[in-house]
């Protein structure tokens, strides 16, 4: 059974905003999309840019360093993936997803599971 840890209050992360929380030595980026909470790693997988300093565009987060764009619901890279030529497969290493963590809101509490974290 997956263990969820209380990380903050739902009221601390307003809809359309992001907040960094710490769970032990792990920093997580919480994103509130219309009341649905998503938890992601704080570093961009491209070159470890600080996603918490990025811009939230609806359900996408843009890294401030190189403008890589990720879907906060899945962690998938959506830019530059959509412009990379499919025959240049060596570029795939730059298109890794952001690590996502299972999360849930119960009442005014946000819980995240960090089980299996392989940092």
N, C-alpha and C positions, 0 to 999 in steps of 0.2 A: 504494500500500500504506500502511495506517495505521501510524504510528509510535507505539509505546508507550514511556513513560518510567517507570523504576523510581522509586517514591515513598516506600516504606517496607517494612518486613517484615510479613508476615501475622501473626506472633506479637505485633506491637505493637497490633493491633486485634482484641481478643477477640470471640467471637460475642456478639451483642446489644449491642455498643458502637459508639461513633462516635469519630473522631479527625480533627483538622484537619491537613492537610499543605500545604506550600507548594511550588509548581512555578514557579520564577522569581518573577514578581510575582502569580501566581494562587494564591488560597487555595481548597482543595478540602476537602469534608467526605466522609470515607470512612465507610461503614457496613458492618458485618459482620452479615449475616443468615444464621445457621447455616452459616458458612463461605463464603458467596457474598458477594463484595465489590461495593459500589455506590459510585460517586463522583458527588457533587453539588456545585453551587455552595453557598457558605456563606451567601448572602443570600436571605432570603425574597423572592420576586418581588412580593409585595403592597406592602411599604414598606421593603424592605431590612433586615428584622429579622435578628438573628444566629442562624441555624439551629443553629450548634454549641452554643448555650446552650439549645436546645430539648429536648423530651422525645421519646425514641424509644419508640413504642408498637407493638411487633411490627414490622411492615413499613411503618409510618407515622411521620413526624416532624412534631411540632407546633411551630410558631413560638412563642417565648415572648412576643412582643408582642401579637398579636391572635388567637392560637390557630388560625391557618390550619393545615390538615393536608394533608400531601403523601405520596404513595406513593413510597418511596425507590427502588423498582424502576423506575418510569417517570417520576417527577417530577410526575405529574398531581396537580392539586388535588382533594382528596376532601371537604374541608370549607372553606368554606361552599358549594361547588358543589352539594352534595346538598340544600341548603335554599333556594337562590336560585330565585325564580319564573322559569320559562322565558320569560315574556313581558317581562321586564326585561333585554333583551339588552345594554343599556348597562353592566350590572354585569359582563359578561364580562371587561372590562379588569382587574378585580380577581382574576381566577381563572387567571392565567397559570401554567404549570408551572415547577417548579424546573429549572434547567439541569442535565442529566445528562451525564456523560462516560463513554465506554467504558472498562471496567476489567477486569482479570483477575489472578488469583493463579496464580503458577507456583512450585511448591515453597513456600518461605517468603518470596517476594518479591511485592509488589503493584505492578502496572504500570497506568498510566492514559494514555489518549490525549487530548491537548488540541488536536489539529489542528482547524482551522476555528473555534477559539474567537473569538467576535465581540463580546467585552465592549466 
